[in-house]
């Protein structure tokens, strides 16, 4: 008997499902806890987020402000310099190699090298952009930073 008590969930942790519309004795009969009339009392009622009953919603009443440049934004694949230590000394690294080795995997063709970490190998790195620190670290290691236009 003691084992069975240990297996059972604690008292009050498991609730029964609320069964609505099963007569007045249940306490949830007649309107099935939906209240009286109105849009939400009807079957299939789903009101979209921000709907205010036909009144002009808040997101349309507030004026638009600012400028969005997302259409013209350039999205770069960012690669930290410590990841380039995978390659052999004297290797020439370009976009195809980044993609083949799995450093980048998005469909975007722009690459920027960032200066996080240390570079211990002499490499020729091709990319669209370099941070100042990354360029300095590559050249200090005896490598070459080639900017692709």
mmCIF file of the C-alpha atoms, coordinates in Angstrom:
data_MODEL
# 
_entry.id   MODEL 
# 
loop_
_atom_site.group_PDB 
_atom_site.id 
_atom_site.type_symbol 
_atom_site.label_atom_id 
_atom_site.label_alt_id 
_atom_site.label_comp_id 
_atom_site.label_asym_id 
_atom_site.label_entity_id 
_atom_site.label_seq_id 
_atom_site.pdbx_PDB_ins_code 
_atom_site.Cartn_x 
_atom_site.Cartn_y 
_atom_site.Cartn_z 
_atom_site.occupancy 
_atom_site.B_iso_or_equiv 
_atom_site.pdbx_formal_charge 
_atom_site.auth_seq_id 
_atom_site.auth_comp_id 
_atom_site.auth_asym_id 
_atom_site.auth_atom_id 
_atom_site.pdbx_PDB_model_num 
ATOM 1   C CA . UNK A 1 1   ? 0.000   0.000  0.000   1.00 0.00 ? 1   UNK A CA 1 
ATOM 2   C CA . UNK A 1 2   ? 2.836   2.360  0.794   1.00 0.00 ? 2   UNK A CA 1 
ATOM 3   C CA . UNK A 1 3   ? 4.328   1.976  -2.690  1.00 0.00 ? 3   UNK A CA 1 
ATOM 4   C CA . UNK A 1 4   ? 1.021   2.880  -4.407  1.00 0.00 ? 4   UNK A CA 1 
ATOM 5   C CA . UNK A 1 5   ? 0.769   6.099  -2.409  1.00 0.00 ? 5   UNK A CA 1 
ATOM 6   C CA . UNK A 1 6   ? 4.228   7.103  -3.558  1.00 0.00 ? 6   UNK A CA 1 
ATOM 7   C CA . UNK A 1 7   ? 3.361   6.526  -7.228  1.00 0.00 ? 7   UNK A CA 1 
ATOM 8   C CA . UNK A 1 8   ? 0.204   8.683  -7.187  1.00 0.00 ? 8   UNK A CA 1 
ATOM 9   C CA . UNK A 1 9   ? 0.490   12.389 -8.022  1.00 0.00 ? 9   UNK A CA 1 
ATOM 10  C CA . UNK A 1 10  ? 0.090   14.780 -5.063  1.00 0.00 ? 10  UNK A CA 1 
ATOM 11  C CA . UNK A 1 11  ? -3.479  15.695 -4.089  1.00 0.00 ? 11  UNK A CA 1 
ATOM 12  C CA . UNK A 1 12  ? -4.806  18.693 -6.042  1.00 0.00 ? 12  UNK A CA 1 
ATOM 13  C CA . UNK A 1 13  ? -2.162  18.535 -8.770  1.00 0.00 ? 13  UNK A CA 1 
ATOM 14  C CA . UNK A 1 14  ? -4.448  16.894 -11.353 1.00 0.00 ? 14  UNK A CA 1 
ATOM 15  C CA . UNK A 1 15  ? -7.618  18.811 -12.251 1.00 0.00 ? 15  UNK A CA 1 
ATOM 16  C CA . UNK A 1 16  ? -10.634 17.461 -14.137 1.00 0.00 ? 16  UNK A CA 1 
ATOM 17  C CA . UNK A 1 17  ? -11.474 19.031 -17.493 1.00 0.00 ? 17  UNK A CA 1 
ATOM 18  C CA . UNK A 1 18  ? -14.224 21.675 -17.332 1.00 0.00 ? 18  UNK A CA 1 
ATOM 19  C CA . UNK A 1 19  ? -17.316 20.293 -19.145 1.00 0.00 ? 19  UNK A CA 1 
ATOM 20  C CA . UNK A 1 20  ? -19.519 23.180 -20.198 1.00 0.00 ? 20  UNK A CA 1 
ATOM 21  C CA . UNK A 1 21  ? -23.117 23.149 -21.444 1.00 0.00 ? 21  UNK A CA 1 
ATOM 22  C CA . UNK A 1 22  ? -24.183 20.088 -19.444 1.00 0.00 ? 22  UNK A CA 1 
ATOM 23  C CA . UNK A 1 23  ? -27.268 21.488 -17.701 1.00 0.00 ? 23  UNK A CA 1 
ATOM 24  C CA . UNK A 1 24  ? -27.990 23.943 -14.883 1.00 0.00 ? 24  UNK A CA 1 
ATOM 25  C CA . UNK A 1 25  ? -26.803 21.554 -12.170 1.00 0.00 ? 25  UNK A CA 1 
ATOM 26  C CA . UNK A 1 26  ? -23.224 21.767 -13.390 1.00 0.00 ? 26  UNK A CA 1 
ATOM 27  C CA . UNK A 1 27  ? -23.018 25.523 -12.801 1.00 0.00 ? 27  UNK A CA 1 
ATOM 28  C CA . UNK A 1 28  ? -21.846 25.921 -16.380 1.00 0.00 ? 28  UNK A CA 1 
ATOM 29  C CA . UNK A 1 29  ? -25.074 25.250 -18.238 1.00 0.00 ? 29  UNK A CA 1 
ATOM 30  C CA . UNK A 1 30  ? -27.210 27.576 -20.368 1.00 0.00 ? 30  UNK A CA 1 
ATOM 31  C CA . UNK A 1 31  ? -24.589 30.063 -21.621 1.00 0.00 ? 31  UNK A CA 1 
ATOM 32  C CA . UNK A 1 32  ? -21.652 27.703 -20.992 1.00 0.00 ? 32  UNK A CA 1 
ATOM 33  C CA . UNK A 1 33  ? -19.687 30.390 -19.105 1.00 0.00 ? 33  UNK A CA 1 
ATOM 34  C CA . UNK A 1 34  ? -19.660 32.671 -22.165 1.00 0.00 ? 34  UNK A CA 1 
ATOM 35  C CA . UNK A 1 35  ? -21.927 35.344 -20.692 1.00 0.00 ? 35  UNK A CA 1 
ATOM 36  C CA . UNK A 1 36  ? -24.931 36.858 -22.447 1.00 0.00 ? 36  UNK A CA 1 
ATOM 37  C CA . UNK A 1 37  ? -25.086 37.527 -26.211 1.00 0.00 ? 37  UNK A CA 1 
ATOM 38  C CA . UNK A 1 38  ? -22.365 39.443 -28.059 1.00 0.00 ? 38  UNK A CA 1 
ATOM 39  C CA . UNK A 1 39  ? -19.613 38.523 -30.471 1.00 0.00 ? 39  UNK A CA 1 
ATOM 40  C CA . UNK A 1 40  ? -17.590 36.397 -28.052 1.00 0.00 ? 40  UNK A CA 1 
ATOM 41  C CA . UNK A 1 41  ? -20.669 34.372 -27.031 1.00 0.00 ? 41  UNK A CA 1 
ATOM 42  C CA . UNK A 1 42  ? -21.130 33.107 -30.594 1.00 0.00 ? 42  UNK A CA 1 
ATOM 43  C CA . UNK A 1 43  ? -19.738 29.954 -32.108 1.00 0.00 ? 43  UNK A CA 1 
ATOM 44  C CA . UNK A 1 44  ? -16.489 30.411 -34.067 1.00 0.00 ? 44  UNK A CA 1 
ATOM 45  C CA . UNK A 1 45  ? -15.755 33.783 -32.503 1.00 0.00 ? 45  UNK A CA 1 
ATOM 46  C CA . UNK A 1 46  ? -12.140 34.768 -32.908 1.00 0.00 ? 46  UNK A CA 1 
ATOM 47  C CA . UNK A 1 47  ? -11.207 38.405 -32.795 1.00 0.00 ? 47  UNK A CA 1 
ATOM 48  C CA . UNK A 1 48  ? -7.831  39.373 -34.186 1.00 0.00 ? 48  UNK A CA 1 
ATOM 49  C CA . UNK A 1 49  ? -5.193  40.998 -32.011 1.00 0.00 ? 49  UNK A CA 1 
ATOM 50  C CA . UNK A 1 50  ? -5.622  44.770 -31.789 1.00 0.00 ? 50  UNK A CA 1 
ATOM 51  C CA . UNK A 1 51  ? -9.312  44.759 -32.860 1.00 0.00 ? 51  UNK A CA 1 
ATOM 52  C CA . UNK A 1 52  ? -11.317 47.381 -30.963 1.00 0.00 ? 52  UNK A CA 1 
ATOM 53  C CA . UNK A 1 53  ? -14.874 46.642 -32.077 1.00 0.00 ? 53  UNK A CA 1 
ATOM 54  C CA . UNK A 1 54  ? -14.735 48.739 -35.243 1.00 0.00 ? 54  UNK A CA 1 
ATOM 55  C CA . UNK A 1 55  ? -13.179 51.787 -33.588 1.00 0.00 ? 55  UNK A CA 1 
ATOM 56  C CA . UNK A 1 56  ? -9.965  52.875 -35.304 1.00 0.00 ? 56  UNK A CA 1 
ATOM 57  C CA . UNK A 1 57  ? -7.369  50.784 -33.470 1.00 0.00 ? 57  UNK A CA 1 
ATOM 58  C CA . UNK A 1 58  ? -4.503  52.268 -31.504 1.00 0.00 ? 58  UNK A CA 1 
ATOM 59  C CA . UNK A 1 59  ? -1.834  51.181 -33.975 1.00 0.00 ? 59  UNK A CA 1 
ATOM 60  C CA . UNK A 1 60  ? -3.589  53.247 -36.681 1.00 0.00 ? 60  UNK A CA 1 
ATOM 61  C CA . UNK A 1 61  ? -4.360  56.275 -34.475 1.00 0.00 ? 61  UNK A CA 1 
ATOM 62  C CA . UNK A 1 62  ? -0.738  56.849 -33.510 1.00 0.00 ? 62  UNK A CA 1 
ATOM 63  C CA . UNK A 1 63  ? 1.235   58.720 -36.197 1.00 0.00 ? 63  UNK A CA 1 
ATOM 64  C CA . UNK A 1 64  ? 4.024   57.018 -38.096 1.00 0.00 ? 64  UNK A CA 1 
ATOM 65  C CA . UNK A 1 65  ? 7.435   58.340 -37.225 1.00 0.00 ? 65  UNK A CA 1 
ATOM 66  C CA . UNK A 1 66  ? 10.967  57.777 -38.414 1.00 0.00 ? 66  UNK A CA 1 
ATOM 67  C CA . UNK A 1 67  ? 12.545  56.125 -41.397 1.00 0.00 ? 67  UNK A CA 1 
ATOM 68  C CA . UNK A 1 68  ? 13.023  52.444 -42.156 1.00 0.00 ? 68  UNK A CA 1 
ATOM 69  C CA . UNK A 1 69  ? 15.935  51.525 -44.360 1.00 0.00 ? 69  UNK A CA 1 
ATOM 70  C CA . UNK A 1 70  ? 15.435  47.742 -44.253 1.00 0.00 ? 70  UNK A CA 1 
ATOM 71  C CA . UNK A 1 71  ? 14.940  47.526 -48.024 1.00 0.00 ? 71  UNK A CA 1 
ATOM 72  C CA . UNK A 1 72  ? 18.476  48.812 -48.636 1.00 0.00 ? 72  UNK A CA 1 
ATOM 73  C CA . UNK A 1 73  ? 20.193  47.231 -45.619 1.00 0.00 ? 73  UNK A CA 1 
ATOM 74  C CA . UNK A 1 74  ? 23.263  45.116 -46.331 1.00 0.00 ? 74  UNK A CA 1 
ATOM 75  C CA . UNK A 1 75  ? 23.374  41.953 -44.249 1.00 0.00 ? 75  UNK A CA 1 
ATOM 76  C CA . UNK A 1 76  ? 26.863  40.549 -43.704 1.00 0.00 ? 76  UNK A CA 1 
ATOM 77  C CA . UNK A 1 77  ? 27.888  37.055 -42.614 1.00 0.00 ? 77  UNK A CA 1 
ATOM 78  C CA . UNK A 1 78  ? 30.132  37.857 -39.665 1.00 0.00 ? 78  UNK A CA 1 
ATOM 79  C CA . UNK A 1 79  ? 33.171  35.674 -39.072 1.00 0.00 ? 79  UNK A CA 1 
ATOM 80  C CA . UNK A 1 80  ? 35.422  36.103 -36.054 1.00 0.00 ? 80  UNK A CA 1 
ATOM 81  C CA . UNK A 1 81  ? 39.145  35.882 -36.667 1.00 0.00 ? 81  UNK A CA 1 
ATOM 82  C CA . UNK A 1 82  ? 39.750  32.956 -34.285 1.00 0.00 ? 82  UNK A CA 1 
ATOM 83  C CA . UNK A 1 83  ? 37.719  30.707 -36.623 1.00 0.00 ? 83  UNK A CA 1 
ATOM 84  C CA . UNK A 1 84  ? 40.365  31.164 -39.321 1.00 0.00 ? 84  UNK A CA 1 
ATOM 85  C CA . UNK A 1 85  ? 42.878  29.142 -37.268 1.00 0.00 ? 85  UNK A CA 1 
ATOM 86  C CA . UNK A 1 86  ? 41.255  25.997 -38.768 1.00 0.00 ? 86  UNK A CA 1 
ATOM 87  C CA . UNK A 1 87  ? 43.071  26.609 -42.057 1.00 0.00 ? 87  UNK A CA 1 
ATOM 88  C CA . UNK A 1 88  ? 46.645  25.641 -42.945 1.00 0.00 ? 88  UNK A CA 1 
ATOM 89  C CA . UNK A 1 89  ? 49.484  28.161 -42.983 1.00 0.00 ? 89  UNK A CA 1 
ATOM 90  C CA . UNK A 1 90  ? 49.641  30.141 -46.245 1.00 0.00 ? 90  UNK A CA 1 
ATOM 91  C CA . UNK A 1 91  ? 46.097  29.218 -47.351 1.00 0.00 ? 91  UNK A CA 1 
ATOM 92  C CA . UNK A 1 92  ? 43.995  31.526 -49.520 1.00 0.00 ? 92  UNK A CA 1 
ATOM 93  C CA . UNK A 1 93  ? 40.509  31.812 -48.017 1.00 0.00 ? 93  UNK A CA 1 
ATOM 94  C CA . UNK A 1 94  ? 37.520  33.109 -50.002 1.00 0.00 ? 94  UNK A CA 1 
ATOM 95  C CA . UNK A 1 95  ? 33.716  32.892 -49.998 1.00 0.00 ? 95  UNK A CA 1 
ATOM 96  C CA . UNK A 1 96  ? 33.572  29.385 -51.539 1.00 0.00 ? 96  UNK A CA 1 
ATOM 97  C CA . UNK A 1 97  ? 35.853  27.993 -48.829 1.00 0.00 ? 97  UNK A CA 1 
ATOM 98  C CA . UNK A 1 98  ? 33.826  29.641 -46.035 1.00 0.00 ? 98  UNK A CA 1 
ATOM 99  C CA . UNK A 1 99  ? 30.715  27.991 -47.451 1.00 0.00 ? 99  UNK A CA 1 
ATOM 100 C CA . UNK A 1 100 ? 32.350  24.581 -48.034 1.00 0.00 ? 100 UNK A CA 1 
ATOM 101 C CA . UNK A 1 101 ? 33.753  24.338 -44.499 1.00 0.00 ? 101 UNK A CA 1 
ATOM 102 C CA . UNK A 1 102 ? 30.407  25.465 -42.984 1.00 0.00 ? 102 UNK A CA 1 
ATOM 103 C CA . UNK A 1 103 ? 31.481  28.740 -41.349 1.00 0.00 ? 103 UNK A CA 1 
ATOM 104 C CA . UNK A 1 104 ? 28.638  30.452 -43.232 1.00 0.00 ? 104 UNK A CA 1 
ATOM 105 C CA . UNK A 1 105 ? 25.461  28.826 -44.462 1.00 0.00 ? 105 UNK A CA 1 
ATOM 106 C CA . UNK A 1 106 ? 23.002  31.588 -45.327 1.00 0.00 ? 106 UNK A CA 1 
ATOM 107 C CA . UNK A 1 107 ? 22.235  32.515 -48.912 1.00 0.00 ? 107 UNK A CA 1 
ATOM 108 C CA . UNK A 1 108 ? 23.844  35.904 -48.368 1.00 0.00 ? 108 UNK A CA 1 
ATOM 109 C CA . UNK A 1 109 ? 27.083  36.529 -50.308 1.00 0.00 ? 109 UNK A CA 1 
ATOM 110 C CA . UNK A 1 110 ? 28.532  39.324 -48.147 1.00 0.00 ? 110 UNK A CA 1 
ATOM 111 C CA . UNK A 1 111 ? 31.262  38.493 -45.607 1.00 0.00 ? 111 UNK A CA 1 
ATOM 112 C CA . UNK A 1 112 ? 32.746  40.651 -42.858 1.00 0.00 ? 112 UNK A CA 1 
ATOM 113 C CA . UNK A 1 113 ? 35.728  39.569 -40.760 1.00 0.00 ? 113 UNK A CA 1 
ATOM 114 C CA . UNK A 1 114 ? 35.622  40.674 -37.125 1.00 0.00 ? 114 UNK A CA 1 
ATOM 115 C CA . UNK A 1 115 ? 38.582  40.934 -34.747 1.00 0.00 ? 115 UNK A CA 1 
ATOM 116 C CA . UNK A 1 116 ? 37.471  38.676 -31.889 1.00 0.00 ? 116 UNK A CA 1 
ATOM 117 C CA . UNK A 1 117 ? 40.191  36.225 -30.843 1.00 0.00 ? 117 UNK A CA 1 
ATOM 118 C CA . UNK A 1 118 ? 43.740  35.657 -32.093 1.00 0.00 ? 118 UNK A CA 1 
ATOM 119 C CA . UNK A 1 119 ? 45.117  34.550 -35.439 1.00 0.00 ? 119 UNK A CA 1 
ATOM 120 C CA . UNK A 1 120 ? 48.166  32.279 -35.208 1.00 0.00 ? 120 UNK A CA 1 
ATOM 121 C CA . UNK A 1 121 ? 48.604  31.518 -38.912 1.00 0.00 ? 121 UNK A CA 1 
ATOM 122 C CA . UNK A 1 122 ? 49.748  33.411 -41.989 1.00 0.00 ? 122 UNK A CA 1 
ATOM 123 C CA . UNK A 1 123 ? 46.697  33.547 -44.288 1.00 0.00 ? 123 UNK A CA 1 
ATOM 124 C CA . UNK A 1 124 ? 45.419  35.442 -47.308 1.00 0.00 ? 124 UNK A CA 1 
ATOM 125 C CA . UNK A 1 125 ? 41.834  36.322 -46.379 1.00 0.00 ? 125 UNK A CA 1 
ATOM 126 C CA . UNK A 1 126 ? 39.313  37.541 -48.969 1.00 0.00 ? 126 UNK A CA 1 
ATOM 127 C CA . UNK A 1 127 ? 36.148  39.288 -47.691 1.00 0.00 ? 127 UNK A CA 1 
ATOM 128 C CA . UNK A 1 128 ? 33.824  42.202 -48.476 1.00 0.00 ? 128 UNK A CA 1 
ATOM 129 C CA . UNK A 1 129 ? 34.713  44.038 -45.261 1.00 0.00 ? 129 UNK A CA 1 
ATOM 130 C CA . UNK A 1 130 ? 37.186  43.874 -42.399 1.00 0.00 ? 130 UNK A CA 1 
ATOM 131 C CA . UNK A 1 131 ? 37.040  45.555 -39.024 1.00 0.00 ? 131 UNK A CA 1 
ATOM 132 C CA . UNK A 1 132 ? 40.141  47.674 -38.273 1.00 0.00 ? 132 UNK A CA 1 
ATOM 133 C CA . UNK A 1 133 ? 41.246  45.261 -35.540 1.00 0.00 ? 133 UNK A CA 1 
ATOM 134 C CA . UNK A 1 134 ? 40.769  42.198 -37.773 1.00 0.00 ? 134 UNK A CA 1 
ATOM 135 C CA . UNK A 1 135 ? 42.795  43.742 -40.603 1.00 0.00 ? 135 UNK A CA 1 
ATOM 136 C CA . UNK A 1 136 ? 45.600  44.648 -38.179 1.00 0.00 ? 136 UNK A CA 1 
ATOM 137 C CA . UNK A 1 137 ? 45.660  41.138 -36.648 1.00 0.00 ? 137 UNK A CA 1 
ATOM 138 C CA . UNK A 1 138 ? 45.827  39.447 -40.072 1.00 0.00 ? 138 UNK A CA 1 
ATOM 139 C CA . UNK A 1 139 ? 48.690  41.685 -41.195 1.00 0.00 ? 139 UNK A CA 1 
ATOM 140 C CA . UNK A 1 140 ? 50.525  41.294 -37.845 1.00 0.00 ? 140 UNK A CA 1 
ATOM 141 C CA . UNK A 1 141 ? 50.407  37.495 -38.301 1.00 0.00 ? 141 UNK A CA 1 
ATOM 142 C CA . UNK A 1 142 ? 52.137  37.979 -41.687 1.00 0.00 ? 142 UNK A CA 1 
ATOM 143 C CA . UNK A 1 143 ? 48.991  37.454 -43.747 1.00 0.00 ? 143 UNK A CA 1 
ATOM 144 C CA . UNK A 1 144 ? 47.106  39.578 -46.230 1.00 0.00 ? 144 UNK A CA 1 
ATOM 145 C CA . UNK A 1 145 ? 43.569  41.057 -46.009 1.00 0.00 ? 145 UNK A CA 1 
ATOM 146 C CA . UNK A 1 146 ? 42.051  41.406 -49.498 1.00 0.00 ? 146 UNK A CA 1 
ATOM 147 C CA . UNK A 1 147 ? 38.843  43.446 -49.725 1.00 0.00 ? 147 UNK A CA 1 
ATOM 148 C CA . UNK A 1 148 ? 36.407  42.290 -52.442 1.00 0.00 ? 148 UNK A CA 1 
ATOM 149 C CA . UNK A 1 149 ? 34.184  44.940 -54.014 1.00 0.00 ? 149 UNK A CA 1 
# 
